[in-house]
Amino acid sequence: MSSAISSPDAPPAIGPYSQGIATGSFVFLSGQIPLVRDTGKFIDGGITEQTEQVIANIQALLKAQNLDLSDVVKATVFLADMNEFTAMNEVYAKHFTGRPPARSTVQVARLPRDARVEIEVIAHVRISNPETQNGG
Protein backbone atom coordinates (compact mmCIF):
# COMPACT_ATOMS: atom_id res chain seq x y z
CA MET A 1 0.00 0.00 0.00
CA SER A 2 1.25 3.49 -0.77
CA SER A 3 0.19 6.94 0.30
CA ALA A 4 0.88 10.48 -0.81
CA ILE A 5 2.96 12.62 1.50
CA SER A 6 3.18 16.36 1.79
CA SER A 7 4.39 19.06 4.12
CA PRO A 8 3.03 22.52 4.83
CA ASP A 9 6.68 23.56 5.20
CA ALA A 10 7.47 22.80 1.53
CA PRO A 11 6.03 24.44 -1.57
CA PRO A 12 2.99 22.63 -2.95
CA ALA A 13 3.21 20.62 -6.15
CA ILE A 14 2.89 22.82 -9.24
CA GLY A 15 1.11 20.15 -11.26
CA PRO A 16 -0.87 16.92 -11.02
CA TYR A 17 1.62 14.98 -8.89
CA SER A 18 2.32 14.27 -5.24
CA GLN A 19 5.16 15.88 -3.33
CA GLY A 20 6.12 12.34 -2.46
CA ILE A 21 4.91 8.78 -2.08
CA ALA A 22 5.51 6.51 0.89
CA THR A 23 5.38 2.81 0.07
CA GLY A 24 6.77 -0.09 2.03
CA SER A 25 10.11 0.90 3.46
CA PHE A 26 10.80 3.68 0.95
CA VAL A 27 9.81 7.29 0.41
CA PHE A 28 10.07 8.67 -3.11
CA LEU A 29 10.14 12.46 -3.34
CA SER A 30 9.23 14.29 -6.51
CA GLY A 31 11.89 16.58 -7.92
CA GLN A 32 12.19 19.77 -5.91
CA ILE A 33 12.97 23.10 -7.49
CA PRO A 34 14.01 26.26 -5.58
CA LEU A 35 10.55 27.56 -4.78
CA VAL A 36 10.05 29.38 -1.50
CA ARG A 37 6.96 28.03 0.27
CA ASP A 38 5.70 31.42 1.49
CA THR A 39 5.93 33.20 -1.86
CA GLY A 40 5.66 30.43 -4.45
CA LYS A 41 8.57 32.13 -6.24
CA PHE A 42 12.21 31.23 -6.70
CA ILE A 43 14.69 32.19 -4.05
CA ASP A 44 16.83 35.13 -5.10
CA GLY A 45 20.34 34.32 -6.24
CA GLY A 46 22.21 31.85 -8.38
CA ILE A 47 22.96 28.14 -8.29
CA THR A 48 24.26 28.22 -4.69
CA GLU A 49 21.10 29.80 -3.29
CA GLN A 50 18.88 27.65 -5.52
CA THR A 51 20.58 24.45 -4.35
CA GLU A 52 20.22 25.51 -0.70
CA GLN A 53 16.48 26.10 -1.23
CA VAL A 54 15.99 22.79 -3.03
CA ILE A 55 17.66 20.94 -0.16
CA ALA A 56 15.56 22.86 2.39
CA ASN A 57 12.42 21.76 0.52
CA ILE A 58 13.64 18.14 0.53
CA GLN A 59 14.37 18.35 4.25
CA ALA A 60 10.84 19.64 4.94
CA LEU A 61 9.28 16.74 3.08
CA LEU A 62 11.54 14.19 4.75
CA LYS A 63 10.79 15.67 8.17
CA ALA A 64 7.07 15.15 7.51
CA GLN A 65 7.91 11.44 7.44
CA ASN A 66 10.23 11.60 10.48
CA LEU A 67 13.23 11.22 8.16
CA ASP A 68 16.26 13.36 7.37
CA LEU A 69 18.99 13.57 4.75
CA SER A 70 20.87 10.67 6.34
CA ASP A 71 17.97 8.41 5.28
CA VAL A 72 18.39 9.28 1.58
CA VAL A 73 19.78 6.33 -0.38
CA LYS A 74 19.57 7.75 -3.93
CA ALA A 75 19.55 11.26 -5.34
CA THR A 76 19.21 12.51 -8.88
CA VAL A 77 20.38 16.04 -9.63
CA PHE A 78 19.23 17.82 -12.77
CA LEU A 79 21.23 20.88 -13.79
CA ALA A 80 20.41 23.42 -16.46
CA ASP A 81 24.15 24.00 -16.95
CA MET A 82 26.83 21.45 -16.07
CA ASN A 83 29.25 24.38 -15.68
CA GLU A 84 27.45 24.99 -12.36
CA PHE A 85 28.25 21.47 -11.11
CA THR A 86 31.06 22.54 -8.76
CA ALA A 87 28.98 25.24 -7.03
CA MET A 88 25.99 22.88 -6.68
CA ASN A 89 28.26 20.10 -5.42
CA GLU A 90 29.75 22.32 -2.70
CA VAL A 91 26.29 23.00 -1.28
CA TYR A 92 25.23 19.37 -1.69
CA ALA A 93 28.35 18.09 0.12
CA LYS A 94 27.67 20.46 3.03
CA HIS A 95 24.28 18.80 3.63
CA PHE A 96 24.93 15.17 2.69
CA THR A 97 27.64 14.31 5.19
CA GLY A 98 28.76 10.96 6.53
CA ARG A 99 27.59 8.30 4.10
CA PRO A 100 26.33 10.22 1.06
CA PRO A 101 23.64 8.57 -1.05
CA ALA A 102 24.19 7.10 -4.47
CA ARG A 103 23.74 9.90 -7.00
CA SER A 104 23.36 10.72 -10.65
CA THR A 105 23.82 14.22 -12.02
CA VAL A 106 22.70 15.16 -15.51
CA GLN A 107 22.43 18.31 -17.55
CA VAL A 108 19.00 18.83 -19.06
CA ALA A 109 17.74 21.14 -21.77
CA ARG A 110 15.29 22.90 -19.46
CA LEU A 111 13.77 22.60 -15.99
CA PRO A 112 10.34 23.68 -14.72
CA ARG A 113 10.01 27.46 -14.48
CA ASP A 114 13.59 27.69 -15.80
CA ALA A 115 15.13 26.56 -12.51
CA ARG A 116 18.92 26.09 -12.46
CA VAL A 117 18.65 22.88 -10.39
CA GLU A 118 16.14 20.18 -9.48
CA ILE A 119 16.80 17.29 -7.11
CA GLU A 120 14.74 14.17 -6.48
CA VAL A 121 15.50 11.63 -3.77
CA ILE A 122 14.59 8.19 -2.51
CA ALA A 123 14.80 7.63 1.25
CA HIS A 124 14.78 4.40 3.20
CA VAL A 125 12.50 4.25 6.21
CA ARG A 126 14.23 3.00 9.35
CA ILE A 127 12.68 -0.19 10.67
CA SER A 128 12.32 1.40 14.10
CA ASN A 129 9.79 3.82 12.59
CA PRO A 130 6.64 1.71 11.91
CA GLU A 131 4.50 4.86 11.65
CA THR A 132 6.21 5.86 8.41
CA GLN A 133 6.13 2.32 7.00
CA ASN A 134 2.36 2.56 7.00
CA GLY A 135 2.43 5.83 5.06
CA GLY A 136 1.75 7.89 8.20
N, C-alpha and C positions, 0 to 999 in steps of 0.2 A: 504494500500500500504506500502511496506517496501523497504528499500534501504540499501546497504552495506555502512559501514563507515570505515574510515581508518585515520591514521595520519602519516605524515612524521616524527614525533617526537617519534614514537613507532616502534619497530622492525616489519618488514613485517611478514605476516603469513608464516609458514614453510610447508604448505600443501594446499590442495584444500578447503580452508574455508575463510570466511571473518573475519577481525579483530573484527567486530561487525555488528549488524543489528539494524537499527532504524525502529520501526514500531509503529504507533499510538503514545501513550504517554510513550513508554518504549524504552530503549536502552539495548540490550543484547550484552555483550562483551564476546568474546571467551576467554578461559582460557589463562592467560598470564604466561609465564615462565621467568626466570631472564636473558633474552637476552639483551645485550646492542645494541642499534640501530646502532651505528657507526661501530661496529666490527662484529655483528652477532654472538658473542660468549657470554658465561656466564660471569657475573660479577665475579671478584675474591672474594673469601671468602666463608663463611659458610651460614647457614640458615638465620642469621641476614641480611647479605648483599644481599642474594638472595631475601628475602622478601622485602627489601627496593627497589630493582630493579623492582620486579613484581609490586609493588604499583606505582612506577614511570611510568611504562608502562601503567597501568590502568589510571592514571591521564592524560597522554598524549592523550589517546583515548577519555576519557570523555571531555577533553578540546576541542577536535575537534568538539564536539557537544554542546559547551557552557555549559558544566556540570562540576561538581566536585564531590569529594567523599561524600559530604553531600547529593547528589542526589541518592546515591546507597541505594536500598531498600532490596537487597538480595545478599549475597556473599557465594560462596562455595570455601572452601580451601581444597586442596589436598596436603597431606604431604607424603613424602617417608618414614618418620620415625616419629611416634607419640611421641617419646621421645624428638623431637624438637618442640613440641607444645608450650611450655612456651616461648622459644626464639622468635618463629614466632609471638605469641600472643602479646608480648611486643612491637614489631615493629608495628603490626596491630593496637593496641590500641593507639599508638602515632599518627596515621594518621586518624583513624575513631573516631573522638571525638564528643561530643554532643550526638545526637541520633544515636547510631551505627545501622547498618542494621541487619536484620535477617541473621543468618549465620549457615552453616553446615561445619564441619571439619571432614574429613575422611583420614585414612591412606590407601594408595594404593600400589599395588605391584611394580609399576614402573611408572615414568613420562617421557614425551618426553625428549630425550637427557639426561636422567638420572638427571633431575632437582631435587632439594630437595623439592620445593614448586611450586604449580600452583594455581592461583586464578582466578575465573570467577565471574562476577558481572552482576546484572540487575539494571539499574538506571531508575528512573522516571523523565520524562521531565516535568519541571515546565510549567504550563499553560501560564504563561507570556512569553513563548519562542516559538511562533508559527513557527519560522524558523526550529527548531529542530523537531517539530511534523510532518513536511512535509518531514523529512529525510534529510534536508539541513544541 
